[in-house]
Amino acid sequence: MDRLAQIKQDLLKVLSRPFEEITLQQLALHSATLIAAVLAALITYRVFQWMDNVLQRRGRPSRAKLFQLLRIPASFSAFLFGLLILGLLMGWETLAPTVLNYIRFLLWISIAWGVIRSLEYIIVVRLLYERHGVRMPRLFHDLILWAFYLIAFLFLLKTYFPDADLTVLLTTSALLSVILGLALQDTLANLFAGLALHFEGSLHLGQWIGVGEWEGEIAGITWRAIKMRTFEGDYVIIPNSLISKGELTNYSQPTTMHVQRLPIGVSYECPPDHLKRVCLEVLDKVEGVLRSPVRTVMLQQYADFSVNYEMRFWIRDYSQYRRIRDEVYSLLWYHFKREGIVIPFPIRTLDIPGRAGRRREVEQKEELDELRRVDFLAGLENETLRMIQQHIRPLIFGSGEVIIEQDKPSDKFYVIRSGEVEVSARDALGKERRIITLGAGAYFGEHSVFAGEPANATITALIETRVLGLDQSIFEKVLHSNPNAADRISKTISERAAGRTQVLEQGDEVVAAKPPASREEVQAYANWFLRKMRRLFNL
């Protein structure tokens, strides 16, 4: 109370100073000093804000962080420094020494604030995060920061007010702590739970956890709660006390590897070994599925309508598990469709006489028309085409599925009914290059089926693609019953290969992979292709 009375007395001395004692020149100087102090604070704030925006636009957010931290301390320091100059000019050192002392105290508090924030930037941002990749937990960070603030405040308080009784301050603080402790029990429970979680070291930024019905990535750990970013992109704030009392699943510990279990059910007609082979083939094609630990497909139950299995495989990035699960289930559907594996469900069959037969007649006519559109099959007799049609397998491939892989053997020929496929090949440097896109009516696989050579390109479905599949064995029957067909097929395929302009995508430029072939080159390729066909099919 004595100190407050002294400040009041000093202020009254300043305010009661006779106006006649102040010259017009002094009044102008004092007014200009006060205005300069305010302007200095505003200009300092705007300059730091401008520097922050400039560095953000230049893609240097860590450098901008320093100006964010120092913006307010620097502005306060500029204003208080101007106020200190004003007090010295107005003679407050003799008229109001206590007021001037408080201004000096607040100025050094503001400077200490800026120094501590600068040390925070150097140690936390530059040294720990940028150089060593270590993120200090927010709770630990705040405790250290406030400890430095308290030390600076007490040191400056004792420096500028040496007769200040800290015992009274601590006694008052203790009484206030009891009152606040009773009023803020839940908040303190969150604080101590957060301290326990921090020193336990079980949770860190970037880890994936599950709490109750929520799953997400830890985006922040504060003294009050954990902030979690869910798969939907929302933030969920969970109080520390609830985490310490309930169950928490950490998907990132002890390692980031996590097992996935996917249930599937198939018909009783599907042999278990066949089903397991198809499922493992699917897992081989999905990015993000680890090859070790070993993947398993285990029979679980003979249910009413299906035989139930469980696929077990491991992933390393839990944030990708929804994408991986989607890809596995999608590829299973396409593989099951091609392999004739039925996914059963309770049904009631309504049989309308004659309807299925009429639908099959329409499908057979469409298949025959599609075979006639294949150039090297167009000249075959109808009986031969119908014989080929009997061995057709309608297949469906999902987007992104590789139908034929370069440098690997293939014994199937495909005609596209709908959809699109991309033809790509590796260049001399081993880089994958797109050659061409094929749509409905086009065909592929002839190089391997008729010449017996490994595939010279990779064929990938760009969208859901339906094809007619033919095995190599059916063409052996066709060629043995029509010996002259070999010459026509080799000539047609050679002309098609030579006439197709192959292009490679190279950045934004499209360049020709090779010049058009001459007639001699086409004939040489046809002769080579015919020899390969005769040797392969024993003609």
PAFIKE-156249 format. One record per residue (C-alpha): x, y, z; chain; residue number from 1; residue in one letter. Coordinates in Angstrom, 3 decimals, padded with zeros to 6 digits, m for minus. Example, Ala and Ser with C-alpha at 12.3 -4.5 7.8 and 13.67 -1.06 7.14 Angstrom:
% PAFIKE-156249
x y z c k r
012.300 m004.500 007.800 A 1 A
013.670 m001.060 007.140 A 2 S
% end
This chain:
% PAFIKE-156249
x y z c k r
000.000 000.000 000.000 A 1 M
002.902 002.381 000.743 A 2 D
004.247 001.875 m002.771 A 3 R
000.851 002.567 m004.365 A 4 L
000.568 005.729 m002.271 A 5 A
004.016 006.832 m003.447 A 6 Q
003.062 006.313 m007.113 A 7 I
m000.153 008.265 m006.563 A 8 K
001.781 011.102 m004.922 A 9 Q
004.340 011.235 m007.766 A 10 D
001.616 011.323 m010.407 A 11 L
m000.129 014.163 m008.581 A 12 L
003.154 016.109 m008.569 A 13 K
003.501 015.691 m012.302 A 14 V
m000.110 016.591 m013.040 A 15 L
m000.157 019.538 m010.590 A 16 S
002.970 021.138 m012.032 A 17 R
002.096 024.779 m012.875 A 18 P
001.408 025.164 m016.584 A 19 F
003.327 028.457 m016.609 A 20 E
006.576 026.571 m015.789 A 21 E
006.349 024.722 m019.130 A 22 I
007.364 026.757 m022.150 A 23 T
005.639 026.364 m025.511 A 24 L
008.845 024.854 m026.896 A 25 Q
008.944 022.234 m024.101 A 26 Q
005.259 021.406 m024.633 A 27 L
005.843 020.852 m028.341 A 28 A
008.895 018.707 m027.595 A 29 L
007.004 016.608 m025.038 A 30 H
004.023 016.158 m027.380 A 31 S
006.295 015.208 m030.241 A 32 A
008.095 012.692 m028.018 A 33 T
004.825 011.068 m026.955 A 34 L
003.572 010.902 m030.559 A 35 I
006.951 009.498 m031.644 A 36 A
006.672 006.760 m028.973 A 37 A
003.242 005.717 m030.230 A 38 V
004.365 005.855 m033.866 A 39 L
007.507 003.868 m033.060 A 40 A
005.354 001.109 m031.558 A 41 A
002.989 001.055 m034.557 A 42 L
005.799 001.163 m037.133 A 43 I
007.715 m001.595 m035.338 A 44 T
004.604 m003.786 m035.325 A 45 Y
003.929 m003.187 m039.041 A 46 R
007.569 m003.780 m040.045 A 47 V
007.683 m007.128 m038.219 A 48 F
004.317 m008.079 m039.731 A 49 Q
005.567 m007.143 m043.228 A 50 W
008.725 m009.221 m042.794 A 51 M
006.602 m012.146 m041.632 A 52 D
004.417 m011.949 m044.775 A 53 N
007.419 m011.579 m047.103 A 54 V
009.160 m014.651 m045.704 A 55 L
005.905 m016.663 m045.829 A 56 Q
005.471 m015.798 m049.532 A 57 R
009.067 m016.817 m050.249 A 58 R
008.467 m020.222 m048.707 A 59 G
010.561 m019.678 m045.561 A 60 R
008.054 m020.164 m042.723 A 61 P
010.727 m021.026 m040.155 A 62 S
012.415 m017.651 m040.668 A 63 R
009.040 m015.913 m040.493 A 64 A
008.463 m017.555 m037.118 A 65 K
011.102 m015.279 m035.526 A 66 L
009.214 m012.136 m036.575 A 67 F
005.951 m013.643 m035.323 A 68 Q
007.505 m014.243 m031.901 A 69 L
009.128 m010.777 m031.601 A 70 L
006.326 m008.645 m033.085 A 71 R
004.569 m007.711 m029.808 A 72 I
007.642 m007.579 m027.484 A 73 P
009.456 m005.279 m029.928 A 74 A
006.403 m002.982 m030.229 A 75 S
006.043 m002.694 m026.439 A 76 F
009.759 m002.030 m026.064 A 77 S
009.619 000.773 m028.653 A 78 A
006.651 002.422 m026.912 A 79 F
008.132 002.148 m023.392 A 80 L
011.486 003.459 m024.588 A 81 F
009.736 006.536 m026.022 A 82 G
007.811 006.952 m022.774 A 83 L
011.085 006.767 m020.837 A 84 L
012.594 009.530 m023.009 A 85 I
009.472 011.630 m022.424 A 86 L
009.792 011.215 m018.648 A 87 G
013.438 012.235 m018.690 A 88 L
012.635 015.323 m020.763 A 89 L
009.803 016.317 m018.421 A 90 M
011.951 015.932 m015.328 A 91 G
010.160 012.936 m013.830 A 92 W
013.470 011.843 m012.292 A 93 E
012.997 014.491 m009.606 A 94 T
009.220 014.968 m009.765 A 95 L
008.116 011.300 m010.026 A 96 A
011.073 008.923 m009.586 A 97 P
008.778 005.982 m008.683 A 98 T
006.794 006.294 m011.936 A 99 V
010.009 006.528 m013.940 A 100 L
011.349 003.464 m012.139 A 101 N
008.227 001.487 m013.073 A 102 Y
008.656 002.511 m016.723 A 103 I
012.266 001.247 m016.634 A 104 R
011.056 m001.967 m014.976 A 105 F
008.383 m002.553 m017.646 A 106 L
010.868 m001.712 m020.419 A 107 L
013.306 m004.376 m019.205 A 108 W
010.431 m006.828 m018.758 A 109 I
009.544 m006.257 m022.411 A 110 S
013.191 m006.658 m023.477 A 111 I
013.484 m009.864 m021.432 A 112 A
010.300 m011.102 m023.121 A 113 W
011.875 m010.559 m026.536 A 114 G
015.164 m012.205 m025.518 A 115 V
013.363 m015.287 m024.202 A 116 I
011.281 m015.563 m027.407 A 117 R
014.498 m015.246 m029.461 A 118 S
016.103 m018.055 m027.456 A 119 L
012.932 m020.088 m028.003 A 120 E
013.302 m019.618 m031.772 A 121 Y
017.030 m020.482 m031.797 A 122 I
016.755 m023.582 m029.596 A 123 I
013.306 m025.005 m030.415 A 124 V
012.917 m024.075 m034.095 A 125 V
016.419 m023.843 m035.531 A 126 R
018.466 m026.230 m033.383 A 127 L
016.044 m028.990 m032.340 A 128 L
013.477 m029.054 m035.185 A 129 Y
015.354 m027.917 m038.313 A 130 E
018.770 m029.384 m037.541 A 131 R
017.860 m032.555 m035.603 A 132 H
014.208 m033.087 m036.544 A 133 G
013.078 m033.114 m032.881 A 134 V
009.706 m031.599 m031.969 A 135 R
009.490 m030.507 m028.355 A 136 M
006.115 m031.431 m026.799 A 137 P
003.932 m028.369 m026.353 A 138 R
003.380 m029.019 m022.665 A 139 L
007.104 m029.274 m021.880 A 140 F
007.782 m026.279 m024.108 A 141 H
005.251 m024.089 m022.253 A 142 D
006.496 m025.113 m018.808 A 143 L
010.100 m024.180 m019.646 A 144 I
008.970 m020.918 m021.249 A 145 L
006.926 m019.838 m018.226 A 146 W
009.745 m020.839 m015.880 A 147 A
012.080 m018.440 m017.734 A 148 F
009.422 m015.709 m017.612 A 149 Y
009.067 m016.151 m013.856 A 150 L
012.834 m016.070 m013.257 A 151 I
013.203 m012.900 m015.368 A 152 A
010.277 m011.215 m013.593 A 153 F
011.605 m011.970 m010.081 A 154 L
015.154 m010.916 m011.014 A 155 F
014.033 m007.560 m012.453 A 156 L
011.605 m007.019 m009.583 A 157 L
014.433 m007.445 m007.050 A 158 K
016.758 m005.276 m009.173 A 159 T
014.459 m002.250 m009.518 A 160 Y
012.645 m002.655 m006.221 A 161 F
015.253 m004.058 m003.801 A 162 P
013.043 m003.356 m000.788 A 163 D
010.155 m005.423 m002.196 A 164 A
009.136 m008.203 000.194 A 165 D
008.936 m011.416 m001.856 A 166 L
007.717 m013.329 001.209 A 167 T
004.429 m011.411 001.128 A 168 V
004.162 m012.125 m002.598 A 169 L
004.753 m015.846 m002.093 A 170 L
002.301 m015.984 000.837 A 171 T
m000.363 m014.278 m001.227 A 172 T
000.393 m016.625 m004.120 A 173 S
000.025 m019.652 m001.844 A 174 A
m003.385 m018.495 m000.629 A 175 L
m004.436 m017.715 m004.166 A 176 L
m003.216 m021.182 m005.270 A 177 S
m005.490 m022.882 m002.701 A 178 V
m008.491 m020.902 m003.912 A 179 I
m007.723 m021.574 m007.577 A 180 L
m007.002 m025.248 m006.856 A 181 G
m010.497 m025.745 m005.454 A 182 L
m012.091 m023.862 m008.343 A 183 A
m010.057 m025.501 m011.103 A 184 L
m009.949 m029.153 m010.082 A 185 Q
m010.712 m030.469 m013.593 A 186 D
m008.183 m028.151 m015.202 A 187 T
m005.473 m029.200 m012.730 A 188 L
m006.372 m032.852 m013.303 A 189 A
m005.765 m032.312 m017.021 A 190 N
m002.481 m030.546 m016.283 A 191 L
m001.060 m033.317 m014.075 A 192 F
m002.342 m036.006 m016.441 A 193 A
m000.539 m034.200 m019.264 A 194 G
002.659 m034.084 m017.210 A 195 L
002.361 m037.820 m016.512 A 196 A
001.839 m038.603 m020.213 A 197 L
004.823 m036.452 m021.137 A 198 H
007.268 m037.978 m018.667 A 199 F
005.969 m041.445 m019.487 A 200 E
006.968 m040.778 m023.127 A 201 G
004.189 m042.922 m024.601 A 202 S
002.709 m040.251 m026.904 A 203 L
004.451 m038.053 m029.467 A 204 H
003.442 m035.717 m032.264 A 205 L
002.646 m037.501 m035.535 A 206 G
001.668 m040.806 m033.922 A 207 Q
m001.642 m042.492 m034.813 A 208 W
m003.855 m043.355 m031.868 A 209 I
m007.357 m044.591 m031.115 A 210 G
m009.359 m043.217 m028.185 A 211 V
m012.894 m044.496 m027.790 A 212 G
m014.692 m044.055 m031.103 A 213 E
m012.006 m041.713 m032.505 A 214 W
m008.924 m042.540 m034.560 A 215 E
m006.428 m040.003 m035.790 A 216 G
m002.970 m038.461 m035.808 A 217 E
m001.668 m036.512 m032.816 A 218 I
m001.442 m032.902 m033.988 A 219 A
m000.723 m031.270 m030.641 A 220 G
m000.090 m032.056 m026.971 A 221 I
m000.869 m029.190 m024.579 A 222 T
m001.136 m028.824 m020.811 A 223 W
m004.911 m029.361 m021.049 A 224 R
m005.620 m031.806 m023.866 A 225 A
m004.422 m033.766 m026.873 A 226 I
m005.462 m032.475 m030.295 A 227 K
m006.082 m035.304 m032.767 A 228 M
m006.622 m034.949 m036.538 A 229 R
m009.054 m037.614 m037.754 A 230 T
m009.230 m039.321 m041.147 A 231 F
m011.990 m036.882 m042.085 A 232 E
m009.612 m033.940 m041.532 A 233 G
m011.375 m032.747 m038.364 A 234 D
m009.715 m031.882 m035.064 A 235 Y
m010.858 m033.714 m031.941 A 236 V
m009.792 m032.247 m028.574 A 237 I
m009.525 m034.935 m025.877 A 238 I
m008.804 m033.830 m022.263 A 239 P
m005.692 m035.400 m020.750 A 240 N
m007.638 m036.659 m017.734 A 241 S
m009.916 m038.784 m019.956 A 242 L
m006.888 m040.322 m021.681 A 243 I
m005.218 m041.159 m018.372 A 244 S
m008.388 m042.818 m017.045 A 245 K
m009.513 m044.662 m020.194 A 246 G
m008.038 m047.017 m022.785 A 247 E
m005.832 m045.731 m025.583 A 248 L
m004.491 m047.652 m028.600 A 249 T
m001.198 m046.424 m030.053 A 250 N
m000.854 m047.638 m033.648 A 251 Y
002.696 m046.264 m033.880 A 252 S
004.240 m048.217 m030.999 A 253 Q
006.172 m050.404 m030.412 A 254 P
006.714 m050.050 m034.196 A 255 T
004.853 m048.354 m037.015 A 256 T
004.022 m051.757 m038.516 A 257 M
000.395 m052.731 m038.023 A 258 H
m001.488 m055.922 m038.902 A 259 V
m004.690 m055.745 m040.937 A 260 Q
m007.425 m058.388 m040.814 A 261 R
m009.911 m058.482 m043.679 A 262 L
m012.800 m060.974 m043.599 A 263 P
m014.074 m062.476 m046.882 A 264 I
m016.708 m065.046 m047.686 A 265 G
m016.894 m067.242 m050.805 A 266 V
m019.096 m070.044 m052.059 A 267 S
m018.698 m073.655 m050.981 A 268 Y
m017.677 m074.619 m054.540 A 269 E
m014.377 m072.705 m054.351 A 270 C
m011.420 m074.896 m053.221 A 271 P
m009.518 m073.342 m050.278 A 272 P
m006.112 m073.602 m051.963 A 273 D
m007.390 m071.806 m055.062 A 274 H
m008.941 m069.042 m052.962 A 275 L
m005.742 m068.573 m050.943 A 276 K
m003.592 m068.363 m054.076 A 277 R
m005.835 m065.677 m055.608 A 278 V
m005.855 m063.633 m052.376 A 279 C
m002.061 m063.720 m052.086 A 280 L
m001.750 m062.643 m055.738 A 281 E
m003.946 m059.642 m054.954 A 282 V
m001.803 m058.674 m051.947 A 283 L
001.290 m058.770 m054.194 A 284 D
m000.215 m056.007 m056.346 A 285 K
m001.226 m053.529 m053.627 A 286 V
001.244 m050.787 m052.746 A 287 E
001.812 m050.501 m049.001 A 288 G
001.315 m054.197 m048.153 A 289 V
004.541 m055.532 m046.621 A 290 L
005.999 m058.837 m047.806 A 291 R
007.365 m059.532 m044.338 A 292 S
006.012 m060.600 m041.864 A 293 P
004.405 m063.354 m043.903 A 294 V
000.877 m062.768 m045.195 A 295 R
m001.723 m065.425 m044.482 A 296 T
m005.229 m066.398 m045.602 A 297 V
m006.919 m068.622 m043.023 A 298 M
m010.230 m070.442 m043.153 A 299 L
m012.326 m069.305 m040.188 A 300 Q
m015.826 m070.735 m040.430 A 301 Q
m018.324 m072.761 m042.445 A 302 Y
m021.277 m070.399 m042.345 A 303 A
m024.838 m070.805 m043.658 A 304 D
m024.231 m069.237 m047.053 A 305 F
m020.442 m069.055 m047.362 A 306 S
m017.049 m070.324 m046.315 A 307 V
m015.472 m067.478 m044.339 A 308 N
m011.765 m066.649 m044.512 A 309 Y
m009.563 m063.994 m042.919 A 310 E
m006.708 m062.250 m044.727 A 311 M
m003.872 m061.100 m042.477 A 312 R
m001.167 m058.757 m043.743 A 313 F
001.040 m055.979 m042.392 A 314 W
001.293 m052.297 m043.308 A 315 I
003.840 m049.701 m042.184 A 316 R
001.829 m046.474 m042.452 A 317 D
m001.437 m046.557 m040.510 A 318 Y
m002.644 m043.387 m042.242 A 319 S
m002.872 m045.427 m045.486 A 320 Q
m004.864 m048.355 m044.126 A 321 Y
m008.198 m047.170 m045.547 A 322 R
m006.716 m046.763 m049.035 A 323 R
m004.986 m050.149 m048.803 A 324 I
m008.160 m051.863 m047.589 A 325 R
m010.126 m050.303 m050.452 A 326 D
m007.578 m051.443 m053.043 A 327 E
m007.474 m054.992 m051.651 A 328 V
m011.250 m055.361 m051.648 A 329 Y
m011.585 m053.798 m055.120 A 330 S
m008.923 m056.053 m056.657 A 331 L
m010.466 m059.088 m054.967 A 332 L
m013.761 m058.394 m056.739 A 333 W
m012.098 m058.252 m060.177 A 334 Y
m009.935 m061.317 m059.528 A 335 H
m012.901 m063.292 m058.199 A 336 F
m014.897 m062.316 m061.291 A 337 K
m012.143 m063.529 m063.623 A 338 R
m011.503 m066.706 m061.650 A 339 E
m015.179 m067.608 m061.336 A 340 G
m015.148 m067.307 m057.533 A 341 I
m018.609 m066.429 m056.260 A 342 V
m019.234 m064.127 m053.293 A 343 I
m022.494 m065.597 m051.976 A 344 P
m025.412 m063.846 m050.371 A 345 F
m028.981 m064.923 m049.597 A 346 P
m030.943 m064.795 m052.875 A 347 I
m034.215 m065.925 m054.368 A 348 R
m033.966 m067.000 m058.002 A 349 T
m036.880 m066.218 m060.334 A 350 L
m036.564 m068.301 m063.498 A 351 D
m038.381 m066.926 m066.562 A 352 I
m038.411 m069.610 m069.318 A 353 P
m036.574 m068.598 m072.485 A 354 G
m035.234 m065.310 m071.148 A 355 R
m031.730 m066.590 m070.368 A 356 A
m031.493 m068.281 m073.783 A 357 G
m032.433 m065.080 m075.643 A 358 R
m029.904 m063.062 m073.643 A 359 R
m027.182 m065.593 m074.454 A 360 R
m028.031 m065.430 m078.168 A 361 E
m027.578 m061.655 m078.127 A 362 V
m024.245 m061.988 m076.309 A 363 E
m022.966 m064.596 m078.797 A 364 Q
m023.867 m062.363 m081.748 A 365 K
m022.033 m059.424 m080.145 A 366 E
m018.956 m061.591 m079.475 A 367 E
m018.927 m062.844 m083.067 A 368 L
m019.130 m059.276 m084.414 A 369 D
m016.225 m058.236 m082.175 A 370 E
m014.095 m061.132 m083.455 A 371 L
m014.810 m060.113 m087.079 A 372 R
m013.512 m056.620 m086.299 A 373 R
m010.058 m058.079 m085.494 A 374 V
m008.225 m057.555 m088.792 A 375 D
m006.298 m060.829 m088.975 A 376 F
m009.415 m062.856 m088.001 A 377 L
m011.779 m061.129 m090.432 A 378 A
m010.928 m063.484 m093.336 A 379 G
m011.647 m066.688 m091.402 A 380 L
m014.734 m068.753 m092.160 A 381 E
m017.788 m068.522 m089.930 A 382 N
m017.291 m072.090 m088.647 A 383 E
m013.768 m071.211 m087.537 A 384 T
m014.924 m068.016 m085.847 A 385 L
m017.670 m069.910 m084.016 A 386 R
m015.094 m072.449 m082.854 A 387 M
m012.976 m069.565 m081.472 A 388 I
m016.073 m068.042 m079.861 A 389 Q
m016.718 m071.195 m077.855 A 390 Q
m013.415 m070.651 m076.031 A 391 H
m013.917 m066.963 m075.256 A 392 I
m013.621 m065.910 m071.616 A 393 R
m015.246 m062.533 m070.840 A 394 P
m012.942 m060.832 m068.322 A 395 L
m013.028 m057.568 m066.416 A 396 I
m010.063 m055.570 m065.062 A 397 F
m010.156 m052.718 m062.566 A 398 G
m008.519 m049.332 m062.968 A 399 S
m004.759 m049.569 m062.489 A 400 G
m004.533 m053.339 m062.886 A 401 E
m001.623 m054.644 m064.965 A 402 V
m002.993 m057.067 m067.572 A 403 I
000.299 m057.915 m069.296 A 404 I
003.743 m057.126 m067.880 A 405 E
006.752 m056.374 m070.074 A 406 Q
009.431 m059.100 m070.411 A 407 D
007.137 m061.724 m068.892 A 408 K
005.562 m064.609 m070.844 A 409 P
001.864 m064.438 m071.666 A 410 S
m000.337 m067.044 m073.343 A 411 D
m003.496 m064.947 m073.692 A 412 K
m004.852 m062.731 m076.458 A 413 F
m007.296 m059.941 m075.574 A 414 Y
m009.926 m057.957 m077.502 A 415 V
m011.190 m054.811 m075.757 A 416 I
m014.968 m054.644 m075.450 A 417 R
m015.132 m051.437 m073.364 A 418 S
m012.764 m049.238 m071.413 A 419 G
m009.203 m048.105 m072.109 A 420 E
m005.738 m049.557 m071.616 A 421 V
m002.333 m047.894 m071.674 A 422 E
000.583 m049.443 m073.548 A 423 V
003.926 m048.534 m071.984 A 424 S
007.496 m049.806 m072.221 A 425 A
010.823 m049.221 m070.512 A 426 R
013.382 m047.266 m072.506 A 427 D
017.138 m047.896 m072.665 A 428 A
017.566 m046.163 m069.273 A 429 L
014.917 m048.325 m067.653 A 430 G
012.383 m045.508 m067.379 A 431 K
008.741 m046.353 m068.067 A 432 E
007.408 m044.507 m071.131 A 433 R
003.834 m044.335 m072.377 A 434 R
003.477 m045.499 m075.986 A 435 I
m000.224 m045.409 m076.850 A 436 I
m003.743 m045.735 m075.445 A 437 T
m006.082 m048.411 m076.820 A 438 L
m009.885 m048.373 m076.637 A 439 G
m012.859 m050.524 m077.553 A 440 A
m012.262 m052.748 m080.620 A 441 G
m008.469 m052.796 m080.242 A 442 A
m006.548 m055.934 m079.319 A 443 Y
m003.237 m056.812 m077.670 A 444 F
m001.165 m059.808 m076.653 A 445 G
m000.563 m061.058 m080.215 A 446 E
003.230 m060.802 m079.949 A 447 H
003.420 m063.361 m077.130 A 448 S
000.564 m065.615 m078.293 A 449 V
001.683 m066.055 m081.920 A 450 F
005.482 m065.631 m081.646 A 451 A
006.004 m067.178 m078.204 A 452 G
008.110 m064.183 m077.170 A 453 E
007.967 m062.407 m073.775 A 454 P
005.717 m059.354 m073.807 A 455 A
007.418 m056.325 m075.361 A 456 N
005.220 m053.839 m073.469 A 457 A
003.176 m053.447 m070.299 A 458 T
m000.600 m053.199 m070.666 A 459 I
m002.427 m051.413 m067.816 A 460 T
m006.159 m050.742 m067.480 A 461 A
m006.762 m046.984 m067.209 A 462 L
m010.424 m047.411 m066.274 A 463 I
m012.622 m050.443 m065.692 A 464 E
m012.029 m052.487 m068.850 A 465 T
m013.945 m055.492 m070.195 A 466 R
m012.163 m057.773 m072.614 A 467 V
m012.603 m061.049 m074.467 A 468 L
m009.789 m063.404 m073.480 A 469 G
m008.516 m066.222 m075.716 A 470 L
m005.922 m068.833 m074.748 A 471 D
m002.995 m069.695 m077.000 A 472 Q
m004.251 m073.265 m077.357 A 473 S
m007.331 m072.269 m079.414 A 474 I
m005.140 m070.603 m082.059 A 475 F
m003.136 m073.799 m082.358 A 476 E
m006.349 m075.579 m083.421 A 477 K
m007.229 m072.751 m085.823 A 478 V
m003.794 m072.774 m087.505 A 479 L
m003.719 m076.567 m087.878 A 480 H
m007.160 m076.578 m089.503 A 481 S
m006.323 m073.494 m091.677 A 482 N
m002.610 m073.710 m092.670 A 483 P
m002.850 m070.643 m094.935 A 484 N
m004.031 m068.511 m092.050 A 485 A
m000.494 m068.293 m090.656 A 486 A
000.728 m066.270 m093.664 A 487 D
m002.217 m063.888 m093.456 A 488 R
m001.895 m063.442 m089.681 A 489 I
001.878 m062.737 m089.804 A 490 S
001.468 m060.260 m092.651 A 491 K
m001.421 m058.403 m090.996 A 492 T
000.291 m058.189 m087.614 A 493 I
003.551 m056.990 m089.225 A 494 S
001.805 m054.239 m091.177 A 495 E
m000.080 m053.182 m088.077 A 496 R
003.113 m053.038 m086.017 A 497 A
004.907 m051.020 m088.705 A 498 A
002.022 m048.664 m089.385 A 499 G
001.450 m047.717 m085.765 A 500 R
003.349 m044.541 m084.895 A 501 T
004.973 m045.136 m081.551 A 502 Q
005.492 m042.115 m079.396 A 503 V
007.084 m041.606 m076.051 A 504 L
006.159 m038.917 m073.575 A 505 E
009.248 m036.992 m072.552 A 506 Q
008.393 m034.120 m070.238 A 507 G
006.132 m031.771 m072.169 A 508 D
007.499 m032.913 m075.555 A 509 E
006.308 m035.860 m077.648 A 510 V
009.036 m037.360 m079.822 A 511 V
008.930 m040.246 m082.313 A 512 A
010.425 m043.424 m080.957 A 513 A
011.394 m044.679 m084.426 A 514 K
010.800 m043.632 m088.065 A 515 P
008.167 m045.467 m090.171 A 516 P
009.405 m048.867 m091.378 A 517 A
010.179 m049.432 m095.054 A 518 S
008.512 m052.158 m097.131 A 519 R
011.629 m054.336 m096.877 A 520 E
011.635 m054.012 m093.093 A 521 E
007.952 m054.914 m092.927 A 522 V
008.545 m058.009 m095.082 A 523 Q
011.556 m059.033 m093.003 A 524 A
009.530 m058.710 m089.812 A 525 Y
006.669 m060.720 m091.368 A 526 A
009.068 m063.512 m092.373 A 527 N
010.584 m063.577 m088.886 A 528 W
007.120 m063.612 m087.282 A 529 F
005.974 m066.448 m089.607 A 530 L
009.003 m068.563 m088.696 A 531 R
008.300 m068.052 m085.010 A 532 K
004.647 m069.045 m085.496 A 533 M
005.532 m072.237 m087.434 A 534 R
008.080 m073.258 m084.819 A 535 R
005.718 m072.504 m081.917 A 536 L
002.657 m074.286 m083.370 A 537 F
004.546 m077.064 m085.226 A 538 N
003.150 m076.026 m088.623 A 539 L
% end
